[in-house]
Amino acid sequence: MVDGRLETFVKVAECGSFTKAADDLYLTPTAVMKQINALEKELEVALFERTNHGLRITRAGESFLQDARYILEYVSRAEQKAREIFEGENRKMVEERRGKTSDPAKKSW
């Protein structure tokens, strides 16, 4: 439901490496780098500093990471809540239908 780049960004930040994040996400490192590059381009912000020793998250990246985690958690809770409501409504409808057909007095012969 959420742009996959957020999940990719969080994973790269946690792993500190495009390659490690790619392994965890079952993607190629190139695909992960392209997602991060596209995200940085869209935001017009450098989220990571690329060095010879790997990646280092920037201050802007740290701030974005906190918000990205919050967004992902919030969306996950919203999805779960919607599913629970839907399942409850379906369960109620099934119970109501069973109640109508199982009550002999309600059967019309």
PDB file as gemmi writes it, atoms N, CA and C in Angstrom:
CRYST1    1.000    1.000    1.000  90.00  90.00  90.00 P 1                      
ATOM      1  N   MET A   1       0.816  -1.186   0.000  1.00  0.00           N  
ATOM      2  CA  MET A   1       0.000   0.000   0.000  1.00  0.00           C  
ATOM      3  C   MET A   1       0.869   1.262   0.000  1.00  0.00           C  
ATOM      4  N   VAL A   2       1.983   1.202   0.680  1.00  0.00           N  
ATOM      5  CA  VAL A   2       2.899   2.329   0.759  1.00  0.00           C  
ATOM      6  C   VAL A   2       3.959   2.173  -0.325  1.00  0.00           C  
ATOM      7  N   ASP A   3       4.459   3.276  -0.799  1.00  0.00           N  
ATOM      8  CA  ASP A   3       5.550   3.254  -1.767  1.00  0.00           C  
ATOM      9  C   ASP A   3       6.674   2.371  -1.226  1.00  0.00           C  
ATOM     10  N   GLY A   4       7.062   1.366  -1.971  1.00  0.00           N  
ATOM     11  CA  GLY A   4       8.090   0.419  -1.547  1.00  0.00           C  
ATOM     12  C   GLY A   4       9.432   1.061  -1.255  1.00  0.00           C  
ATOM     13  N   ARG A   5       9.639   2.258  -1.763  1.00  0.00           N  
ATOM     14  CA  ARG A   5      10.916   2.933  -1.516  1.00  0.00           C  
ATOM     15  C   ARG A   5      11.108   3.254  -0.040  1.00  0.00           C  
ATOM     16  N   LEU A   6      10.009   3.476   0.684  1.00  0.00           N  
ATOM     17  CA  LEU A   6      10.138   3.743   2.123  1.00  0.00           C  
ATOM     18  C   LEU A   6      10.698   2.523   2.838  1.00  0.00           C  
ATOM     19  N   GLU A   7      10.145   1.354   2.522  1.00  0.00           N  
ATOM     20  CA  GLU A   7      10.632   0.120   3.145  1.00  0.00           C  
ATOM     21  C   GLU A   7      12.086  -0.132   2.758  1.00  0.00           C  
ATOM     22  N   THR A   8      12.412   0.132   1.510  1.00  0.00           N  
ATOM     23  CA  THR A   8      13.796  -0.042   1.050  1.00  0.00           C  
ATOM     24  C   THR A   8      14.721   0.917   1.774  1.00  0.00           C  
ATOM     25  N   PHE A   9      14.295   2.161   1.901  1.00  0.00           N  
ATOM     26  CA  PHE A   9      15.107   3.155   2.602  1.00  0.00           C  
ATOM     27  C   PHE A   9      15.385   2.724   4.040  1.00  0.00           C  
ATOM     28  N   VAL A  10      14.341   2.282   4.746  1.00  0.00           N  
ATOM     29  CA  VAL A  10      14.511   1.852   6.138  1.00  0.00           C  
ATOM     30  C   VAL A  10      15.486   0.687   6.211  1.00  0.00           C  
ATOM     31  N   LYS A  11      15.354  -0.263   5.312  1.00  0.00           N  
ATOM     32  CA  LYS A  11      16.234  -1.436   5.331  1.00  0.00           C  
ATOM     33  C   LYS A  11      17.680  -1.036   5.045  1.00  0.00           C  
ATOM     34  N   VAL A  12      17.897  -0.146   4.086  1.00  0.00           N  
ATOM     35  CA  VAL A  12      19.263   0.316   3.786  1.00  0.00           C  
ATOM     36  C   VAL A  12      19.843   1.028   5.004  1.00  0.00           C  
ATOM     37  N   ALA A  13      19.047   1.861   5.642  1.00  0.00           N  
ATOM     38  CA  ALA A  13      19.522   2.581   6.831  1.00  0.00           C  
ATOM     39  C   ALA A  13      19.886   1.599   7.942  1.00  0.00           C  
ATOM     40  N   GLU A  14      19.082   0.560   8.116  1.00  0.00           N  
ATOM     41  CA  GLU A  14      19.350  -0.418   9.158  1.00  0.00           C  
ATOM     42  C   GLU A  14      20.586  -1.267   8.844  1.00  0.00           C  
ATOM     43  N   CYS A  15      20.751  -1.606   7.587  1.00  0.00           N  
ATOM     44  CA  CYS A  15      21.869  -2.473   7.182  1.00  0.00           C  
ATOM     45  C   CYS A  15      23.156  -1.696   6.936  1.00  0.00           C  
ATOM     46  N   GLY A  16      23.031  -0.440   6.564  1.00  0.00           N  
ATOM     47  CA  GLY A  16      24.207   0.365   6.253  1.00  0.00           C  
ATOM     48  C   GLY A  16      24.876  -0.027   4.950  1.00  0.00           C  
ATOM     49  N   SER A  17      24.126  -0.722   4.106  1.00  0.00           N  
ATOM     50  CA  SER A  17      24.704  -1.226   2.861  1.00  0.00           C  
ATOM     51  C   SER A  17      23.593  -1.528   1.864  1.00  0.00           C  
ATOM     52  N   PHE A  18      23.823  -1.131   0.610  1.00  0.00           N  
ATOM     53  CA  PHE A  18      22.867  -1.471  -0.443  1.00  0.00           C  
ATOM     54  C   PHE A  18      22.811  -2.986  -0.641  1.00  0.00           C  
ATOM     55  N   THR A  19      23.971  -3.619  -0.626  1.00  0.00           N  
ATOM     56  CA  THR A  19      24.048  -5.060  -0.883  1.00  0.00           C  
ATOM     57  C   THR A  19      23.354  -5.864   0.206  1.00  0.00           C  
ATOM     58  N   LYS A  20      23.616  -5.535   1.468  1.00  0.00           N  
ATOM     59  CA  LYS A  20      22.961  -6.260   2.568  1.00  0.00           C  
ATOM     60  C   LYS A  20      21.453  -6.035   2.544  1.00  0.00           C  
ATOM     61  N   ALA A  21      21.046  -4.810   2.289  1.00  0.00           N  
ATOM     62  CA  ALA A  21      19.612  -4.513   2.204  1.00  0.00           C  
ATOM     63  C   ALA A  21      18.983  -5.286   1.048  1.00  0.00           C  
ATOM     64  N   ALA A  22      19.676  -5.328  -0.073  1.00  0.00           N  
ATOM     65  CA  ALA A  22      19.171  -6.049  -1.244  1.00  0.00           C  
ATOM     66  C   ALA A  22      18.971  -7.523  -0.921  1.00  0.00           C  
ATOM     67  N   ASP A  23      19.925  -8.113  -0.223  1.00  0.00           N  
ATOM     68  CA  ASP A  23      19.798  -9.524   0.175  1.00  0.00           C  
ATOM     69  C   ASP A  23      18.560  -9.733   1.041  1.00  0.00           C  
ATOM     70  N   ASP A  24      18.358  -8.866   2.015  1.00  0.00           N  
ATOM     71  CA  ASP A  24      17.211  -8.992   2.917  1.00  0.00           C  
ATOM     72  C   ASP A  24      15.874  -8.791   2.197  1.00  0.00           C  
ATOM     73  N   LEU A  25      15.895  -7.931   1.166  1.00  0.00           N  
ATOM     74  CA  LEU A  25      14.668  -7.608   0.444  1.00  0.00           C  
ATOM     75  C   LEU A  25      14.449  -8.487  -0.792  1.00  0.00           C  
ATOM     76  N   TYR A  26      15.392  -9.387  -1.050  1.00  0.00           N  
ATOM     77  CA  TYR A  26      15.345 -10.251  -2.232  1.00  0.00           C  
ATOM     78  C   TYR A  26      15.301  -9.436  -3.520  1.00  0.00           C  
ATOM     79  N   LEU A  27      16.127  -8.402  -3.550  1.00  0.00           N  
ATOM     80  CA  LEU A  27      16.284  -7.545  -4.722  1.00  0.00           C  
ATOM     81  C   LEU A  27      17.752  -7.532  -5.117  1.00  0.00           C  
ATOM     82  N   THR A  28      18.037  -6.959  -6.260  1.00  0.00           N  
ATOM     83  CA  THR A  28      19.434  -6.778  -6.640  1.00  0.00           C  
ATOM     84  C   THR A  28      19.941  -5.481  -6.016  1.00  0.00           C  
ATOM     85  N   PRO A  29      21.235  -5.396  -5.764  1.00  0.00           N  
ATOM     86  CA  PRO A  29      21.771  -4.136  -5.248  1.00  0.00           C  
ATOM     87  C   PRO A  29      21.478  -2.957  -6.179  1.00  0.00           C  
ATOM     88  N   THR A  30      21.489  -3.212  -7.473  1.00  0.00           N  
ATOM     89  CA  THR A  30      21.190  -2.146  -8.439  1.00  0.00           C  
ATOM     90  C   THR A  30      19.766  -1.634  -8.260  1.00  0.00           C  
ATOM     91  N   ALA A  31      18.816  -2.544  -8.054  1.00  0.00           N  
ATOM     92  CA  ALA A  31      17.425  -2.135  -7.852  1.00  0.00           C  
ATOM     93  C   ALA A  31      17.286  -1.290  -6.587  1.00  0.00           C  
ATOM     94  N   VAL A  32      17.989  -1.689  -5.536  1.00  0.00           N  
ATOM     95  CA  VAL A  32      17.947  -0.936  -4.281  1.00  0.00           C  
ATOM     96  C   VAL A  32      18.557   0.449  -4.481  1.00  0.00           C  
ATOM     97  N   MET A  33      19.702   0.521  -5.131  1.00  0.00           N  
ATOM     98  CA  MET A  33      20.344   1.821  -5.382  1.00  0.00           C  
ATOM     99  C   MET A  33      19.439   2.720  -6.211  1.00  0.00           C  
ATOM    100  N   LYS A  34      18.776   2.159  -7.212  1.00  0.00           N  
ATOM    101  CA  LYS A  34      17.878   2.964  -8.053  1.00  0.00           C  
ATOM    102  C   LYS A  34      16.707   3.503  -7.239  1.00  0.00           C  
ATOM    103  N   GLN A  35      16.167   2.690  -6.339  1.00  0.00           N  
ATOM    104  CA  GLN A  35      15.065   3.161  -5.497  1.00  0.00           C  
ATOM    105  C   GLN A  35      15.509   4.301  -4.586  1.00  0.00           C  
ATOM    106  N   ILE A  36      16.682   4.154  -3.990  1.00  0.00           N  
ATOM    107  CA  ILE A  36      17.189   5.199  -3.094  1.00  0.00           C  
ATOM    108  C   ILE A  36      17.510   6.461  -3.887  1.00  0.00           C  
ATOM    109  N   ASN A  37      18.135   6.306  -5.041  1.00  0.00           N  
ATOM    110  CA  ASN A  37      18.441   7.466  -5.886  1.00  0.00           C  
ATOM    111  C   ASN A  37      17.161   8.193  -6.298  1.00  0.00           C  
ATOM    112  N   ALA A  38      16.122   7.427  -6.659  1.00  0.00           N  
ATOM    113  CA  ALA A  38      14.849   8.035  -7.055  1.00  0.00           C  
ATOM    114  C   ALA A  38      14.205   8.762  -5.877  1.00  0.00           C  
ATOM    115  N   LEU A  39      14.287   8.164  -4.705  1.00  0.00           N  
ATOM    116  CA  LEU A  39      13.729   8.790  -3.507  1.00  0.00           C  
ATOM    117  C   LEU A  39      14.464  10.093  -3.194  1.00  0.00           C  
ATOM    118  N   GLU A  40      15.782  10.060  -3.246  1.00  0.00           N  
ATOM    119  CA  GLU A  40      16.571  11.271  -2.990  1.00  0.00           C  
ATOM    120  C   GLU A  40      16.283  12.347  -4.034  1.00  0.00           C  
ATOM    121  N   LYS A  41      16.111  11.937  -5.265  1.00  0.00           N  
ATOM    122  CA  LYS A  41      15.805  12.900  -6.324  1.00  0.00           C  
ATOM    123  C   LYS A  41      14.441  13.538  -6.092  1.00  0.00           C  
ATOM    124  N   GLU A  42      13.455  12.709  -5.733  1.00  0.00           N  
ATOM    125  CA  GLU A  42      12.116  13.234  -5.480  1.00  0.00           C  
ATOM    126  C   GLU A  42      12.106  14.187  -4.296  1.00  0.00           C  
ATOM    127  N   LEU A  43      12.829  13.836  -3.239  1.00  0.00           N  
ATOM    128  CA  LEU A  43      12.877  14.665  -2.040  1.00  0.00           C  
ATOM    129  C   LEU A  43      13.816  15.864  -2.181  1.00  0.00           C  
ATOM    130  N   GLU A  44      14.716  15.771  -3.160  1.00  0.00           N  
ATOM    131  CA  GLU A  44      15.765  16.772  -3.359  1.00  0.00           C  
ATOM    132  C   GLU A  44      16.640  16.891  -2.116  1.00  0.00           C  
ATOM    133  N   VAL A  45      16.948  15.710  -1.541  1.00  0.00           N  
ATOM    134  CA  VAL A  45      17.720  15.627  -0.306  1.00  0.00           C  
ATOM    135  C   VAL A  45      18.642  14.418  -0.396  1.00  0.00           C  
ATOM    136  N   ALA A  46      19.867  14.559   0.091  1.00  0.00           N  
ATOM    137  CA  ALA A  46      20.768  13.413   0.204  1.00  0.00           C  
ATOM    138  C   ALA A  46      20.454  12.696   1.513  1.00  0.00           C  
ATOM    139  N   LEU A  47      20.001  11.460   1.412  1.00  0.00           N  
ATOM    140  CA  LEU A  47      19.675  10.687   2.604  1.00  0.00           C  
ATOM    141  C   LEU A  47      20.881   9.916   3.121  1.00  0.00           C  
ATOM    142  N   PHE A  48      21.803   9.605   2.213  1.00  0.00           N  
ATOM    143  CA  PHE A  48      23.020   8.868   2.561  1.00  0.00           C  
ATOM    144  C   PHE A  48      24.227   9.560   1.963  1.00  0.00           C  
ATOM    145  N   GLU A  49      25.314   9.470   2.678  1.00  0.00           N  
ATOM    146  CA  GLU A  49      26.606   9.902   2.154  1.00  0.00           C  
ATOM    147  C   GLU A  49      27.312   8.633   1.703  1.00  0.00           C  
ATOM    148  N   ARG A  50      27.686   8.601   0.440  1.00  0.00           N  
ATOM    149  CA  ARG A  50      28.395   7.446  -0.092  1.00  0.00           C  
ATOM    150  C   ARG A  50      29.891   7.677   0.061  1.00  0.00           C  
ATOM    151  N   THR A  51      30.569   6.738   0.691  1.00  0.00           N  
ATOM    152  CA  THR A  51      32.018   6.842   0.884  1.00  0.00           C  
ATOM    153  C   THR A  51      32.679   5.564   0.396  1.00  0.00           C  
ATOM    154  N   ASN A  52      34.009   5.572   0.399  1.00  0.00           N  
ATOM    155  CA  ASN A  52      34.753   4.366   0.038  1.00  0.00           C  
ATOM    156  C   ASN A  52      34.544   3.252   1.062  1.00  0.00           C  
ATOM    157  N   HIS A  53      34.108   3.617   2.244  1.00  0.00           N  
ATOM    158  CA  HIS A  53      33.914   2.648   3.320  1.00  0.00           C  
ATOM    159  C   HIS A  53      32.444   2.224   3.457  1.00  0.00           C  
ATOM    160  N   GLY A  54      31.612   2.651   2.529  1.00  0.00           N  
ATOM    161  CA  GLY A  54      30.197   2.280   2.571  1.00  0.00           C  
ATOM    162  C   GLY A  54      29.293   3.484   2.683  1.00  0.00           C  
ATOM    163  N   LEU A  55      28.148   3.276   3.280  1.00  0.00           N  
ATOM    164  CA  LEU A  55      27.148   4.331   3.420  1.00  0.00           C  
ATOM    165  C   LEU A  55      27.142   4.907   4.815  1.00  0.00           C  
ATOM    166  N   ARG A  56      26.805   6.175   4.879  1.00  0.00           N  
ATOM    167  CA  ARG A  56      26.572   6.806   6.176  1.00  0.00           C  
ATOM    168  C   ARG A  56      25.325   7.664   6.017  1.00  0.00           C  
ATOM    169  N   ILE A  57      24.378   7.477   6.910  1.00  0.00           N  
ATOM    170  CA  ILE A  57      23.138   8.235   6.819  1.00  0.00           C  
ATOM    171  C   ILE A  57      23.398   9.689   7.196  1.00  0.00           C  
ATOM    172  N   THR A  58      22.768  10.603   6.477  1.00  0.00           N  
ATOM    173  CA  THR A  58      22.916  12.032   6.756  1.00  0.00           C  
ATOM    174  C   THR A  58      21.948  12.447   7.862  1.00  0.00           C  
ATOM    175  N   ARG A  59      22.086  13.665   8.350  1.00  0.00           N  
ATOM    176  CA  ARG A  59      21.143  14.163   9.365  1.00  0.00           C  
ATOM    177  C   ARG A  59      19.736  14.213   8.795  1.00  0.00           C  
ATOM    178  N   ALA A  60      19.624  14.626   7.535  1.00  0.00           N  
ATOM    179  CA  ALA A  60      18.309  14.630   6.873  1.00  0.00           C  
ATOM    180  C   ALA A  60      17.784  13.202   6.766  1.00  0.00           C  
ATOM    181  N   GLY A  61      18.670  12.267   6.486  1.00  0.00           N  
ATOM    182  CA  GLY A  61      18.298  10.863   6.410  1.00  0.00           C  
ATOM    183  C   GLY A  61      17.822  10.322   7.742  1.00  0.00           C  
ATOM    184  N   GLU A  62      18.486  10.721   8.823  1.00  0.00           N  
ATOM    185  CA  GLU A  62      18.073  10.297  10.171  1.00  0.00           C  
ATOM    186  C   GLU A  62      16.660  10.781  10.482  1.00  0.00           C  
ATOM    187  N   SER A  63      16.395  12.025  10.159  1.00  0.00           N  
ATOM    188  CA  SER A  63      15.065  12.586  10.397  1.00  0.00           C  
ATOM    189  C   SER A  63      14.025  11.860   9.553  1.00  0.00           C  
ATOM    190  N   PHE A  64      14.352  11.644   8.289  1.00  0.00           N  
ATOM    191  CA  PHE A  64      13.435  10.958   7.385  1.00  0.00           C  
ATOM    192  C   PHE A  64      13.208   9.514   7.841  1.00  0.00           C  
ATOM    193  N   LEU A  65      14.237   8.882   8.376  1.00  0.00           N  
ATOM    194  CA  LEU A  65      14.141   7.505   8.856  1.00  0.00           C  
ATOM    195  C   LEU A  65      13.109   7.393   9.982  1.00  0.00           C  
ATOM    196  N   GLN A  66      13.155   8.316  10.929  1.00  0.00           N  
ATOM    197  CA  GLN A  66      12.182   8.293  12.030  1.00  0.00           C  
ATOM    198  C   GLN A  66      10.758   8.403  11.497  1.00  0.00           C  
ATOM    199  N   ASP A  67      10.564   9.325  10.561  1.00  0.00           N  
ATOM    200  CA  ASP A  67       9.225   9.515   9.996  1.00  0.00           C  
ATOM    201  C   ASP A  67       8.805   8.336   9.128  1.00  0.00           C  
ATOM    202  N   ALA A  68       9.738   7.770   8.379  1.00  0.00           N  
ATOM    203  CA  ALA A  68       9.422   6.615   7.532  1.00  0.00           C  
ATOM    204  C   ALA A  68       8.994   5.435   8.381  1.00  0.00           C  
ATOM    205  N   ARG A  69       9.688   5.196   9.480  1.00  0.00           N  
ATOM    206  CA  ARG A  69       9.301   4.103  10.384  1.00  0.00           C  
ATOM    207  C   ARG A  69       7.900   4.338  10.947  1.00  0.00           C  
ATOM    208  N   TYR A  70       7.637   5.578  11.344  1.00  0.00           N  
ATOM    209  CA  TYR A  70       6.315   5.921  11.878  1.00  0.00           C  
ATOM    210  C   TYR A  70       5.231   5.675  10.824  1.00  0.00           C  
ATOM    211  N   ILE A  71       5.474   6.135   9.605  1.00  0.00           N  
ATOM    212  CA  ILE A  71       4.496   5.971   8.520  1.00  0.00           C  
ATOM    213  C   ILE A  71       4.232   4.494   8.257  1.00  0.00           C  
ATOM    214  N   LEU A  72       5.282   3.703   8.159  1.00  0.00           N  
ATOM    215  CA  LEU A  72       5.117   2.278   7.891  1.00  0.00           C  
ATOM    216  C   LEU A  72       4.339   1.588   9.009  1.00  0.00           C  
ATOM    217  N   GLU A  73       4.623   1.933  10.249  1.00  0.00           N  
ATOM    218  CA  GLU A  73       3.909   1.346  11.381  1.00  0.00           C  
ATOM    219  C   GLU A  73       2.445   1.795  11.387  1.00  0.00           C  
ATOM    220  N   TYR A  74       2.211   3.063  11.119  1.00  0.00           N  
ATOM    221  CA  TYR A  74       0.860   3.616  11.106  1.00  0.00           C  
ATOM    222  C   TYR A  74       0.011   2.949  10.035  1.00  0.00           C  
ATOM    223  N   VAL A  75       0.575   2.794   8.841  1.00  0.00           N  
ATOM    224  CA  VAL A  75      -0.142   2.147   7.738  1.00  0.00           C  
ATOM    225  C   VAL A  75      -0.428   0.686   8.079  1.00  0.00           C  
ATOM    226  N   SER A  76       0.539   0.017   8.683  1.00  0.00           N  
ATOM    227  CA  SER A  76       0.354  -1.378   9.074  1.00  0.00           C  
ATOM    228  C   SER A  76      -0.804  -1.514  10.068  1.00  0.00           C  
ATOM    229  N   ARG A  77      -0.853  -0.617  11.043  1.00  0.00           N  
ATOM    230  CA  ARG A  77      -1.947  -0.646  12.024  1.00  0.00           C  
ATOM    231  C   ARG A  77      -3.292  -0.344  11.359  1.00  0.00           C  
ATOM    232  N   ALA A  78      -3.305   0.607  10.432  1.00  0.00           N  
ATOM    233  CA  ALA A  78      -4.543   0.956   9.732  1.00  0.00           C  
ATOM    234  C   ALA A  78      -5.049  -0.223   8.905  1.00  0.00           C  
ATOM    235  N   GLU A  79      -4.143  -0.914   8.234  1.00  0.00           N  
ATOM    236  CA  GLU A  79      -4.527  -2.088   7.451  1.00  0.00           C  
ATOM    237  C   GLU A  79      -5.091  -3.179   8.352  1.00  0.00           C  
ATOM    238  N   GLN A  80      -4.427  -3.422   9.476  1.00  0.00           N  
ATOM    239  CA  GLN A  80      -4.878  -4.450  10.413  1.00  0.00           C  
ATOM    240  C   GLN A  80      -6.249  -4.103  10.973  1.00  0.00           C  
ATOM    241  N   LYS A  81      -6.431  -2.855  11.329  1.00  0.00           N  
ATOM    242  CA  LYS A  81      -7.713  -2.407  11.884  1.00  0.00           C  
ATOM    243  C   LYS A  81      -8.834  -2.601  10.861  1.00  0.00           C  
ATOM    244  N   ALA A  82      -8.580  -2.245   9.620  1.00  0.00           N  
ATOM    245  CA  ALA A  82      -9.582  -2.411   8.560  1.00  0.00           C  
ATOM    246  C   ALA A  82      -9.924  -3.885   8.373  1.00  0.00           C  
ATOM    247  N   ARG A  83      -8.902  -4.754   8.389  1.00  0.00           N  
ATOM    248  CA  ARG A  83      -9.143  -6.196   8.250  1.00  0.00           C  
ATOM    249  C   ARG A  83      -9.995  -6.734   9.405  1.00  0.00           C  
ATOM    250  N   GLU A  84      -9.672  -6.297  10.624  1.00  0.00           N  
ATOM    251  CA  GLU A  84     -10.425  -6.764  11.798  1.00  0.00           C  
ATOM    252  C   GLU A  84     -11.883  -6.331  11.721  1.00  0.00           C  
ATOM    253  N   ILE A  85     -12.124  -5.108  11.300  1.00  0.00           N  
ATOM    254  CA  ILE A  85     -13.502  -4.622  11.161  1.00  0.00           C  
ATOM    255  C   ILE A  85     -14.228  -5.410  10.085  1.00  0.00           C  
ATOM    256  N   PHE A  86     -13.570  -5.616   8.961  1.00  0.00           N  
ATOM    257  CA  PHE A  86     -14.159  -6.367   7.860  1.00  0.00           C  
ATOM    258  C   PHE A  86     -14.493  -7.790   8.293  1.00  0.00           C  
ATOM    259  N   GLU A  87     -13.556  -8.441   8.967  1.00  0.00           N  
ATOM    260  CA  GLU A  87     -13.789  -9.815   9.428  1.00  0.00           C  
ATOM    261  C   GLU A  87     -14.929  -9.866  10.441  1.00  0.00           C  
ATOM    262  N   GLY A  88     -15.000  -8.878  11.313  1.00  0.00           N  
ATOM    263  CA  GLY A  88     -16.091  -8.814  12.289  1.00  0.00           C  
ATOM    264  C   GLY A  88     -17.438  -8.636  11.615  1.00  0.00           C  
ATOM    265  N   GLU A  89     -17.490  -7.784  10.597  1.00  0.00           N  
ATOM    266  CA  GLU A  89     -18.740  -7.573   9.871  1.00  0.00           C  
ATOM    267  C   GLU A  89     -19.150  -8.846   9.132  1.00  0.00           C  
ATOM    268  N   ASN A  90     -18.186  -9.516   8.518  1.00  0.00           N  
ATOM    269  CA  ASN A  90     -18.488 -10.763   7.808  1.00  0.00           C  
ATOM    270  C   ASN A  90     -18.972 -11.839   8.770  1.00  0.00           C  
ATOM    271  N   ARG A  91     -18.314 -11.933   9.921  1.00  0.00           N  
ATOM    272  CA  ARG A  91     -18.704 -12.910  10.928  1.00  0.00           C  
ATOM    273  C   ARG A  91     -20.142 -12.633  11.394  1.00  0.00           C  
ATOM    274  N   LYS A  92     -20.455 -11.376  11.595  1.00  0.00           N  
ATOM    275  CA  LYS A  92     -21.793 -10.989  12.046  1.00  0.00           C  
ATOM    276  C   LYS A  92     -22.837 -11.349  10.993  1.00  0.00           C  
ATOM    277  N   MET A  93     -22.542 -11.091   9.724  1.00  0.00           N  
ATOM    278  CA  MET A  93     -23.480 -11.429   8.655  1.00  0.00           C  
ATOM    279  C   MET A  93     -23.706 -12.936   8.573  1.00  0.00           C  
ATOM    280  N   VAL A  94     -22.636 -13.710   8.710  1.00  0.00           N  
ATOM    281  CA  VAL A  94     -22.754 -15.171   8.659  1.00  0.00           C  
ATOM    282  C   VAL A  94     -23.605 -15.661   9.826  1.00  0.00           C  
ATOM    283  N   GLU A  95     -23.348 -15.117  11.012  1.00  0.00           N  
ATOM    284  CA  GLU A  95     -24.124 -15.519  12.191  1.00  0.00           C  
ATOM    285  C   GLU A  95     -25.593 -15.160  12.033  1.00  0.00           C  
ATOM    286  N   GLU A  96     -25.855 -13.999  11.460  1.00  0.00           N  
ATOM    287  CA  GLU A  96     -27.248 -13.586  11.244  1.00  0.00           C  
ATOM    288  C   GLU A  96     -27.928 -14.517  10.251  1.00  0.00           C  
ATOM    289  N   ARG A  97     -27.238 -14.894   9.196  1.00  0.00           N  
ATOM    290  CA  ARG A  97     -27.807 -15.809   8.197  1.00  0.00           C  
ATOM    291  C   ARG A  97     -28.049 -17.184   8.798  1.00  0.00           C  
ATOM    292  N   ARG A  98     -27.120 -17.652   9.582  1.00  0.00           N  
ATOM    293  CA  ARG A  98     -27.290 -18.953  10.242  1.00  0.00           C  
ATOM    294  C   ARG A  98     -28.471 -18.915  11.194  1.00  0.00           C  
ATOM    295  N   GLY A  99     -28.595 -17.825  11.910  1.00  0.00           N  
ATOM    296  CA  GLY A  99     -29.692 -17.677  12.858  1.00  0.00           C  
ATOM    297  C   GLY A  99     -31.038 -17.699  12.167  1.00  0.00           C  
ATOM    298  N   LYS A 100     -31.133 -17.115  10.996  1.00  0.00           N  
ATOM    299  CA  LYS A 100     -32.400 -17.079  10.261  1.00  0.00           C  
ATOM    300  C   LYS A 100     -32.764 -18.451   9.709  1.00  0.00           C  
ATOM    301  N   THR A 101     -31.771 -19.208   9.238  1.00  0.00           N  
ATOM    302  CA  THR A 101     -32.074 -20.488   8.618  1.00  0.00           C  
ATOM    303  C   THR A 101     -32.137 -21.618   9.630  1.00  0.00           C  
ATOM    304  N   SER A 102     -31.508 -21.467  10.798  1.00  0.00           N  
ATOM    305  CA  SER A 102     -31.511 -22.558  11.758  1.00  0.00           C  
ATOM    306  C   SER A 102     -32.716 -22.495  12.697  1.00  0.00           C  
ATOM    307  N   ASP A 103     -33.405 -21.384  12.743  1.00  0.00           N  
ATOM    308  CA  ASP A 103     -34.583 -21.263  13.613  1.00  0.00           C  
ATOM    309  C   ASP A 103     -35.785 -21.821  12.866  1.00  0.00           C  
ATOM    310  N   PRO A 104     -36.341 -22.968  13.313  1.00  0.00           N  
ATOM    311  CA  PRO A 104     -37.452 -23.594  12.607  1.00  0.00           C  
ATOM    312  C   PRO A 104     -38.678 -22.675  12.492  1.00  0.00           C  
ATOM    313  N   ALA A 105     -38.871 -21.821  13.472  1.00  0.00           N  
ATOM    314  CA  ALA A 105     -40.026 -20.942  13.432  1.00  0.00           C  
ATOM    315  C   ALA A 105     -39.902 -19.905  12.313  1.00  0.00           C  
ATOM    316  N   LYS A 106     -38.685 -19.635  11.897  1.00  0.00           N  
ATOM    317  CA  LYS A 106     -38.471 -18.614  10.866  1.00  0.00           C  
ATOM    318  C   LYS A 106     -38.513 -19.216   9.470  1.00  0.00           C  
ATOM    319  N   LYS A 107     -38.523 -20.523   9.353  1.00  0.00           N  
ATOM    320  CA  LYS A 107     -38.566 -21.150   8.035  1.00  0.00           C  
ATOM    321  C   LYS A 107     -39.967 -20.994   7.467  1.00  0.00           C  
ATOM    322  N   SER A 108     -40.031 -20.668   6.216  1.00  0.00           N  
ATOM    323  CA  SER A 108     -41.338 -20.564   5.562  1.00  0.00           C  
ATOM    324  C   SER A 108     -41.495 -21.738   4.604  1.00  0.00           C  
ATOM    325  N   TRP A 109     -42.452 -22.623   4.953  1.00  0.00           N  
ATOM    326  CA  TRP A 109     -42.637 -23.838   4.142  1.00  0.00           C  
ATOM    327  C   TRP A 109     -43.833 -23.688   3.301  1.00  0.00           C  
TER     328      TRP A 109                                                      
END                                                                             
